[in-house]
Amino acid sequence: MSEPGSGQGGTHSGERVCPSNPNVSCGDCRLGDLCLPITLDAGEINQLDEIVKRGRPLKRGDALYRQGEKFTSVFAVRSGSVKSFQTALDGEERVTGLYLPGEILGMGGISSMQYDNTAVALETASVCEIPFHLLEELSVKIPSLQGRFFRLMSQEITKDQKMLTMVSTNTAEERVSALLLSISARNHHRKLSQTCFILPMTRAEIGSYLGLTLETVSRIFSRLQKQGLIKVDNKEITIEELDGLKALAKVSS
Protein backbone atom coordinates (compact mmCIF):
# COMPACT_ATOMS: atom_id res chain seq x y z
CA MET A 1 0.00 0.00 0.00
CA SER A 2 1.27 3.44 -0.90
CA GLU A 3 0.53 5.42 2.22
CA PRO A 4 2.44 7.79 4.48
CA GLY A 5 4.82 5.99 6.78
CA SER A 6 4.68 2.62 5.00
CA GLY A 7 7.38 2.09 2.44
CA GLN A 8 7.78 5.62 1.08
CA GLY A 9 10.21 7.43 3.31
CA GLY A 10 9.33 5.85 6.67
CA THR A 11 7.65 7.32 9.71
CA HIS A 12 8.61 10.46 11.58
CA SER A 13 8.67 10.94 15.32
CA GLY A 14 5.78 13.01 16.60
CA GLU A 15 3.51 12.15 13.69
CA ARG A 16 -0.17 11.68 14.31
CA VAL A 17 -1.75 8.28 13.98
CA CYS A 18 -2.30 6.42 10.72
CA PRO A 19 -4.82 8.14 8.43
CA SER A 20 -6.18 4.83 7.11
CA ASN A 21 -7.72 4.03 10.50
CA PRO A 22 -11.48 4.79 10.16
CA ASN A 23 -11.65 5.74 13.84
CA VAL A 24 -9.18 8.59 13.45
CA SER A 25 -10.83 12.02 13.52
CA CYS A 26 -9.89 14.93 11.26
CA GLY A 27 -8.11 16.59 14.17
CA ASP A 28 -5.93 13.52 14.80
CA CYS A 29 -5.25 12.54 11.18
CA ARG A 30 -1.70 13.37 10.16
CA LEU A 31 -2.99 14.41 6.73
CA GLY A 32 -5.15 17.08 8.37
CA ASP A 33 -2.61 19.79 7.62
CA LEU A 34 -3.13 19.09 3.90
CA CYS A 35 -6.91 18.70 3.88
CA LEU A 36 -8.06 21.23 6.48
CA PRO A 37 -7.90 25.03 6.67
CA ILE A 38 -5.15 25.84 9.19
CA THR A 39 -7.45 28.36 10.90
CA LEU A 40 -10.01 25.80 12.11
CA ASP A 41 -10.22 25.55 15.90
CA ALA A 42 -11.01 22.35 17.81
CA GLY A 43 -14.75 23.04 17.92
CA GLU A 44 -14.93 23.66 14.18
CA ILE A 45 -12.96 20.49 13.45
CA ASN A 46 -15.43 18.56 15.59
CA GLN A 47 -18.28 19.97 13.47
CA LEU A 48 -16.50 18.82 10.32
CA ASP A 49 -15.94 15.39 11.90
CA GLU A 50 -19.67 14.96 12.26
CA ILE A 51 -20.31 15.10 8.49
CA VAL A 52 -17.27 13.16 7.25
CA LYS A 53 -17.72 9.48 6.40
CA ARG A 54 -14.16 8.32 6.97
CA GLY A 55 -12.08 5.32 6.13
CA ARG A 56 -14.10 3.95 3.19
CA PRO A 57 -11.98 0.98 2.04
CA LEU A 58 -11.21 0.43 -1.63
CA LYS A 59 -9.56 -2.42 -3.48
CA ARG A 60 -7.62 -1.88 -6.69
CA GLY A 61 -10.15 -1.17 -9.45
CA ASP A 62 -12.97 -0.16 -7.11
CA ALA A 63 -14.81 2.98 -8.27
CA LEU A 64 -15.54 5.92 -5.99
CA TYR A 65 -17.97 7.34 -8.52
CA ARG A 66 -18.61 7.07 -12.24
CA GLN A 67 -18.85 9.60 -15.04
CA GLY A 68 -22.41 10.88 -15.44
CA GLU A 69 -23.59 9.84 -11.98
CA LYS A 70 -25.33 12.39 -9.78
CA PHE A 71 -22.84 14.50 -7.84
CA THR A 72 -23.29 13.98 -4.09
CA SER A 73 -19.91 14.14 -2.37
CA VAL A 74 -16.28 15.15 -2.59
CA PHE A 75 -13.58 12.78 -1.38
CA ALA A 76 -10.24 13.04 0.40
CA VAL A 77 -7.67 10.29 -0.14
CA ARG A 78 -6.44 8.93 3.20
CA SER A 79 -4.11 6.19 1.93
CA GLY A 80 -3.19 4.63 -1.40
CA SER A 81 -3.84 6.43 -4.67
CA VAL A 82 -6.73 7.11 -7.02
CA LYS A 83 -6.90 7.96 -10.72
CA SER A 84 -9.66 9.77 -12.57
CA PHE A 85 -10.50 9.22 -16.22
CA GLN A 86 -13.07 10.26 -18.80
CA THR A 87 -14.66 7.84 -21.26
CA ALA A 88 -15.15 9.13 -24.81
CA LEU A 89 -18.11 8.23 -27.04
CA ASP A 90 -15.99 5.57 -28.75
CA GLY A 91 -15.29 3.95 -25.37
CA GLU A 92 -11.67 5.11 -25.13
CA GLU A 93 -10.57 6.06 -21.61
CA ARG A 94 -8.37 9.12 -21.03
CA VAL A 95 -6.69 9.50 -17.63
CA THR A 96 -7.37 12.99 -16.27
CA GLY A 97 -5.86 12.95 -12.78
CA LEU A 98 -3.76 11.23 -10.12
CA TYR A 99 -4.65 11.76 -6.45
CA LEU A 100 -2.39 10.94 -3.50
CA PRO A 101 -3.04 10.98 0.27
CA GLY A 102 -4.30 14.34 1.53
CA GLU A 103 -5.70 15.37 -1.86
CA ILE A 104 -9.34 16.12 -2.69
CA LEU A 105 -11.23 14.84 -5.73
CA GLY A 106 -14.74 14.95 -7.16
CA MET A 107 -15.05 18.73 -7.30
CA GLY A 108 -15.49 18.69 -11.07
CA GLY A 109 -19.11 17.66 -10.54
CA ILE A 110 -20.11 20.77 -8.59
CA SER A 111 -21.13 22.93 -11.55
CA SER A 112 -23.27 20.39 -13.43
CA MET A 113 -24.23 18.28 -10.38
CA GLN A 114 -22.89 15.28 -12.29
CA TYR A 115 -19.45 13.72 -11.98
CA ASP A 116 -17.48 14.63 -15.07
CA ASN A 117 -15.17 11.64 -14.79
CA THR A 118 -14.78 8.24 -13.13
CA ALA A 119 -12.52 7.77 -10.10
CA VAL A 120 -10.93 4.36 -9.48
CA ALA A 121 -8.46 3.10 -6.86
CA LEU A 122 -5.04 2.31 -8.30
CA GLU A 123 -4.21 0.11 -5.29
CA THR A 124 -5.62 -0.73 -1.87
CA ALA A 125 -6.79 2.63 -0.56
CA SER A 126 -9.12 4.42 1.84
CA VAL A 127 -10.93 7.71 1.45
CA CYS A 128 -13.02 10.15 3.44
CA GLU A 129 -16.39 10.98 1.89
CA ILE A 130 -17.78 14.47 2.51
CA PRO A 131 -21.46 14.89 1.48
CA PHE A 132 -21.53 18.18 -0.40
CA HIS A 133 -24.89 19.46 0.84
CA LEU A 134 -23.67 19.09 4.43
CA LEU A 135 -20.39 20.75 3.52
CA GLU A 136 -22.30 23.70 2.04
CA GLU A 137 -24.33 24.07 5.22
CA LEU A 138 -21.23 23.89 7.42
CA SER A 139 -19.35 26.37 5.22
CA VAL A 140 -21.96 29.03 6.01
CA LYS A 141 -21.08 28.63 9.69
CA ILE A 142 -17.30 28.35 9.11
CA PRO A 143 -16.13 30.87 6.46
CA SER A 144 -12.54 29.57 6.48
CA LEU A 145 -13.83 26.15 5.40
CA GLN A 146 -15.61 27.71 2.44
CA GLY A 147 -12.46 29.63 1.55
CA ARG A 148 -10.43 26.43 1.67
CA PHE A 149 -12.67 24.73 -0.90
CA PHE A 150 -12.71 27.79 -3.13
CA ARG A 151 -8.90 27.63 -3.15
CA LEU A 152 -8.97 23.90 -3.86
CA MET A 153 -11.31 24.45 -6.82
CA SER A 154 -9.05 27.21 -8.11
CA GLN A 155 -6.04 24.90 -7.83
CA GLU A 156 -7.89 22.20 -9.79
CA ILE A 157 -8.69 24.66 -12.58
CA THR A 158 -5.08 25.86 -12.67
CA LYS A 159 -3.78 22.28 -12.70
CA ASP A 160 -6.07 21.38 -15.61
CA GLN A 161 -4.92 24.43 -17.55
CA LYS A 162 -1.26 23.58 -16.96
CA MET A 163 -1.84 20.00 -18.07
CA LEU A 164 -3.54 21.12 -21.30
CA THR A 165 -0.66 23.50 -22.01
CA MET A 166 1.96 20.85 -21.26
CA VAL A 167 0.34 18.21 -23.47
CA SER A 168 -0.02 20.65 -26.38
CA THR A 169 3.41 22.30 -26.22
CA ASN A 170 5.96 20.21 -24.28
CA THR A 171 8.10 17.40 -25.62
CA ALA A 172 7.53 13.84 -24.46
CA GLU A 173 10.64 13.95 -22.23
CA GLU A 174 9.45 17.19 -20.63
CA ARG A 175 6.02 15.72 -19.89
CA VAL A 176 7.36 12.54 -18.25
CA SER A 177 9.95 14.53 -16.28
CA ALA A 178 7.29 16.98 -15.11
CA LEU A 179 5.06 14.13 -13.89
CA LEU A 180 7.91 12.58 -11.89
CA LEU A 181 8.71 15.98 -10.38
CA SER A 182 5.04 16.51 -9.51
CA ILE A 183 4.89 13.23 -7.57
CA SER A 184 8.24 14.07 -5.96
CA ALA A 185 7.01 17.47 -4.78
CA ARG A 186 3.71 16.10 -3.49
CA ASN A 187 5.54 13.37 -1.54
CA HIS A 188 7.87 15.98 -0.07
CA HIS A 189 4.83 18.02 0.97
CA ARG A 190 3.59 14.96 2.88
CA LYS A 191 7.02 14.61 4.58
CA LEU A 192 7.96 11.56 2.51
CA SER A 193 10.99 10.97 0.33
CA GLN A 194 11.03 13.20 -2.74
CA THR A 195 13.66 11.08 -4.49
CA CYS A 196 12.39 7.54 -3.99
CA PHE A 197 8.76 6.52 -4.48
CA ILE A 198 6.42 3.97 -6.02
CA LEU A 199 4.84 5.08 -9.28
CA PRO A 200 1.10 4.38 -8.86
CA MET A 201 0.17 4.38 -12.54
CA THR A 202 1.15 1.87 -15.22
CA ARG A 203 3.11 3.02 -18.26
CA ALA A 204 -0.10 2.85 -20.31
CA GLU A 205 -1.94 5.05 -17.78
CA ILE A 206 0.93 7.53 -17.80
CA GLY A 207 0.74 7.64 -21.58
CA SER A 208 -2.99 8.28 -21.46
CA TYR A 209 -2.51 11.06 -18.90
CA LEU A 210 0.31 12.76 -20.81
CA GLY A 211 -0.99 12.22 -24.35
CA LEU A 212 1.77 9.73 -25.26
CA THR A 213 1.88 6.14 -26.46
CA LEU A 214 2.91 3.30 -24.16
CA GLU A 215 6.00 2.74 -26.30
CA THR A 216 7.05 6.38 -26.02
CA VAL A 217 6.68 6.38 -22.22
CA SER A 218 8.76 3.19 -21.90
CA ARG A 219 11.42 4.59 -24.22
CA ILE A 220 11.68 7.82 -22.23
CA PHE A 221 12.02 6.00 -18.91
CA SER A 222 14.87 3.99 -20.42
CA ARG A 223 16.47 7.16 -21.79
CA LEU A 224 16.23 9.01 -18.47
CA GLN A 225 17.81 6.04 -16.73
CA LYS A 226 20.66 5.87 -19.26
CA GLN A 227 21.27 9.58 -18.70
CA GLY A 228 21.65 8.91 -14.98
CA LEU A 229 18.69 11.11 -14.03
CA ILE A 230 16.54 8.32 -12.58
CA LYS A 231 16.78 4.67 -11.59
CA VAL A 232 13.84 2.45 -12.51
CA ASP A 233 13.05 -0.82 -10.73
CA ASN A 234 9.63 -1.92 -11.99
CA LYS A 235 7.32 0.68 -10.35
CA GLU A 236 9.92 2.03 -7.93
CA ILE A 237 11.50 5.28 -9.09
CA THR A 238 14.66 6.78 -7.62
CA ILE A 239 15.52 10.29 -8.78
CA GLU A 240 19.31 10.36 -8.98
CA GLU A 241 19.69 13.93 -10.28
CA LEU A 242 16.82 16.13 -9.11
CA ASP A 243 18.26 19.35 -10.57
CA GLY A 244 18.99 17.58 -13.85
CA LEU A 245 15.41 16.37 -14.07
CA LYS A 246 14.16 19.89 -13.33
CA ALA A 247 16.38 21.27 -16.07
CA LEU A 248 15.01 18.74 -18.53
CA ALA A 249 11.42 19.55 -17.55
CA LYS A 250 12.22 23.28 -17.63
CA VAL A 251 11.18 23.65 -13.99
CA SER A 252 12.94 26.19 -11.79
CA SER A 253 14.77 24.85 -8.71
BELLIN-V904087 format. One record per pair of residues at least 12 apart in sequence whose ideal C-beta (glycine too) atoms are under 10 Angstrom apart, sorted by the first residue. I is the first residue (numbers start at 1). J is the second residue. If there is no record, write none. Layout:
I:J
I:J
This chain:
1:20
1:79
1:80
1:81
1:123
1:124
1:125
1:126
1:198
2:79
2:80
2:81
2:100
2:101
2:122
2:123
2:124
2:125
2:187
2:192
2:197
2:198
2:199
2:200
2:235
3:18
3:19
3:20
3:31
3:77
3:78
3:79
3:80
3:81
3:100
3:101
3:123
3:124
3:125
3:126
3:190
3:192
4:18
4:19
4:20
4:30
4:31
4:78
4:79
4:100
4:101
4:102
4:187
4:190
4:191
4:192
5:17
5:18
5:19
5:20
5:30
5:79
5:190
5:191
5:192
6:18
6:20
6:79
7:192
7:196
7:197
7:198
7:236
8:100
8:101
8:187
8:190
8:192
8:193
8:196
8:197
8:198
8:236
9:187
9:188
9:190
9:191
9:192
9:193
9:194
9:195
9:196
9:197
10:191
10:192
10:193
11:30
11:191
11:192
12:30
12:191
12:192
14:30
15:30
15:191
16:28
16:29
16:30
16:31
16:32
16:33
17:29
17:30
18:30
18:31
18:78
18:79
18:126
19:31
19:32
19:34
19:35
19:54
19:55
19:76
19:77
19:78
19:79
19:101
19:102
19:126
19:128
20:54
20:55
20:57
20:78
20:79
20:80
20:101
20:124
20:125
20:126
20:127
21:54
21:55
21:78
21:79
21:126
22:53
22:54
22:55
22:56
22:57
22:78
22:126
22:128
23:54
23:55
24:54
24:55
24:78
24:128
25:45
25:46
25:48
25:49
25:50
25:52
25:54
26:40
26:44
26:45
26:46
26:47
26:48
26:49
26:50
26:52
26:54
26:76
26:128
27:40
27:41
27:42
27:44
27:45
27:46
27:48
27:49
28:45
28:49
29:52
29:54
29:76
29:78
29:101
29:102
29:128
30:101
30:102
30:190
30:191
31:76
31:77
31:78
31:79
31:100
31:101
31:102
31:103
31:128
31:190
32:45
32:48
32:76
32:102
33:102
33:189
33:190
33:191
34:76
34:77
34:100
34:101
34:102
34:103
34:104
34:186
34:189
34:190
35:48
35:52
35:76
35:77
35:78
35:101
35:102
35:103
35:104
35:128
35:130
35:148
35:152
36:48
36:76
36:102
36:144
36:145
36:148
37:142
37:143
37:144
37:145
37:146
37:147
37:148
37:149
37:151
38:144
38:148
39:142
39:143
39:144
39:145
39:147
39:148
40:142
40:144
40:145
40:148
41:142
41:144
43:142
44:138
44:141
44:142
44:144
44:145
45:142
45:145
47:138
47:141
47:142
47:145
48:130
48:134
48:135
48:138
48:142
48:145
50:134
50:138
51:129
51:130
51:131
51:132
51:133
51:134
51:135
51:137
51:138
52:73
52:76
52:128
52:129
52:130
52:131
52:134
52:135
53:73
53:75
53:127
53:128
53:129
53:130
53:131
54:76
54:78
54:126
54:127
54:128
54:129
54:130
55:78
55:79
55:126
55:127
55:128
55:129
56:75
56:78
56:125
56:126
56:127
56:128
56:129
57:78
57:79
57:80
57:121
57:124
57:125
57:126
57:127
58:77
58:79
58:80
58:82
58:119
58:120
58:121
58:122
58:123
58:124
58:125
58:126
58:127
59:80
59:121
59:123
59:124
59:125
60:80
60:81
60:120
60:121
60:122
60:123
60:124
60:125
61:120
61:121
61:122
61:123
62:82
62:119
62:120
62:121
62:124
62:125
63:82
63:118
63:119
63:120
63:121
64:77
64:82
64:84
64:99
64:105
64:106
64:115
64:118
64:119
64:120
64:121
64:125
64:127
64:129
65:84
65:105
65:106
65:109
65:114
65:115
65:117
65:118
65:119
65:120
65:129
66:87
66:115
66:117
66:118
66:119
66:120
67:84
67:85
67:86
67:87
67:93
67:108
67:109
67:114
67:115
67:116
67:117
67:118
67:119
68:87
68:109
68:112
68:114
68:115
68:116
68:117
68:118
69:109
69:114
69:115
69:118
70:109
70:113
70:114
70:115
71:106
71:107
71:108
71:109
71:110
71:111
71:112
71:113
71:114
71:115
71:116
71:132
72:106
72:109
72:113
72:115
72:129
72:130
72:131
72:132
72:133
73:106
73:109
73:115
73:127
73:128
73:129
73:130
73:131
73:132
73:133
73:134
73:135
74:104
74:105
74:106
74:107
74:108
74:109
74:110
74:128
74:129
74:130
74:131
74:132
74:135
74:149
74:152
74:153
75:99
75:103
75:104
75:105
75:106
75:107
75:119
75:127
75:128
75:129
75:130
76:99
76:101
76:102
76:103
76:104
76:105
76:106
76:126
76:127
76:128
76:129
76:130
77:99
77:100
77:101
77:102
77:103
77:104
77:105
77:119
77:121
77:125
77:126
77:127
77:128
78:101
78:102
78:125
78:126
78:127
78:128
79:100
79:101
79:102
79:123
79:124
79:125
79:126
79:127
80:99
80:100
80:101
80:121
80:122
80:123
80:124
80:125
80:126
80:127
80:200
81:98
81:99
81:100
81:101
81:103
81:121
81:122
81:123
81:124
81:125
81:183
81:198
81:199
81:200
81:201
82:97
82:98
82:99
82:100
82:101
82:103
82:105
82:106
82:119
82:120
82:121
82:122
82:123
82:125
82:127
82:200
83:95
83:96
83:97
83:98
83:99
83:105
83:117
83:118
83:119
83:120
83:121
83:122
83:200
83:201
83:202
83:205
83:208
83:209
84:96
84:97
84:98
84:99
84:105
84:106
84:108
84:115
84:116
84:117
84:118
84:119
84:120
84:209
85:97
85:117
85:118
85:119
85:120
85:205
85:208
85:209
86:108
86:116
86:117
86:118
87:117
87:118
92:208
93:117
93:118
93:120
93:205
93:208
94:117
94:208
94:209
94:211
95:117
95:120
95:201
95:202
95:204
95:205
95:206
95:207
95:208
95:209
95:210
95:211
96:108
96:116
96:117
96:118
96:119
96:160
96:163
96:208
96:209
97:117
97:119
97:156
97:159
97:160
97:163
97:209
98:122
98:179
98:182
98:183
98:186
98:199
98:200
98:201
98:205
98:206
98:209
99:119
99:121
99:122
99:125
99:127
99:186
99:200
100:122
100:182
100:183
100:186
100:187
100:189
100:190
100:192
100:197
100:200
101:125
101:126
101:127
101:186
101:187
101:190
101:192
102:186
102:189
102:190
103:152
103:155
103:186
103:189
103:190
104:127
104:128
104:130
104:148
104:149
104:152
104:153
104:155
104:156
105:117
105:119
105:127
105:152
105:156
106:119
106:127
106:129
106:130
106:132
107:132
107:149
107:152
107:153
107:155
107:156
107:157
108:153
108:156
108:157
108:160
109:132
110:132
110:136
110:149
110:153
111:153
113:132
121:200
122:199
122:200
122:201
122:202
122:205
123:198
123:200
123:235
125:200
130:149
132:149
135:149
136:149
159:182
162:178
162:182
163:175
163:178
163:179
163:182
163:209
163:210
163:211
164:211
166:178
166:179
166:210
166:211
166:249
167:209
167:210
167:211
167:212
168:211
170:210
170:211
170:249
170:250
171:220
171:248
171:249
171:250
172:207
172:210
172:211
172:212
172:213
172:216
172:217
172:219
172:220
172:223
173:216
173:219
173:220
173:223
173:224
173:227
173:229
173:248
173:249
174:210
174:220
174:248
174:249
174:250
174:251
175:206
175:207
175:209
175:210
175:211
175:212
175:216
175:217
175:220
175:249
176:203
176:206
176:207
176:210
176:212
176:216
176:217
176:219
176:220
176:221
176:223
176:224
176:230
176:245
176:248
176:249
177:220
177:224
177:229
177:230
177:239
177:244
177:245
177:246
177:247
177:248
177:249
177:250
177:251
178:210
178:245
178:246
178:248
178:249
178:250
178:251
179:199
179:201
179:206
179:209
179:210
179:217
179:249
180:197
180:199
180:206
180:221
180:224
180:229
180:230
180:237
180:239
180:242
180:245
180:248
180:249
181:194
181:239
181:242
181:245
181:246
181:248
181:249
181:251
182:249
182:251
183:197
183:198
183:199
183:200
183:201
183:237
183:239
184:196
184:197
184:237
184:239
184:242
184:245
184:246
185:251
193:238
193:239
194:239
194:242
195:230
195:231
195:237
195:238
195:239
195:240
195:241
195:242
195:245
196:231
196:233
196:236
196:237
196:238
196:239
197:235
197:236
197:237
197:238
197:239
198:233
198:234
198:235
198:236
198:237
199:221
199:232
199:234
199:235
199:236
199:237
200:235
201:217
201:235
202:214
202:217
202:235
203:215
203:216
203:217
203:218
203:220
203:221
203:235
204:217
204:218
205:217
206:218
206:220
206:221
207:220
218:232
221:237
224:237
224:239
224:240
224:241
224:244
224:245
224:248
225:237
225:238
225:240
227:240
227:241
227:244
227:245
227:248
228:240
228:241
228:244
229:241
229:242
229:243
229:244
229:245
229:246
229:247
229:248
230:242
230:244
230:245
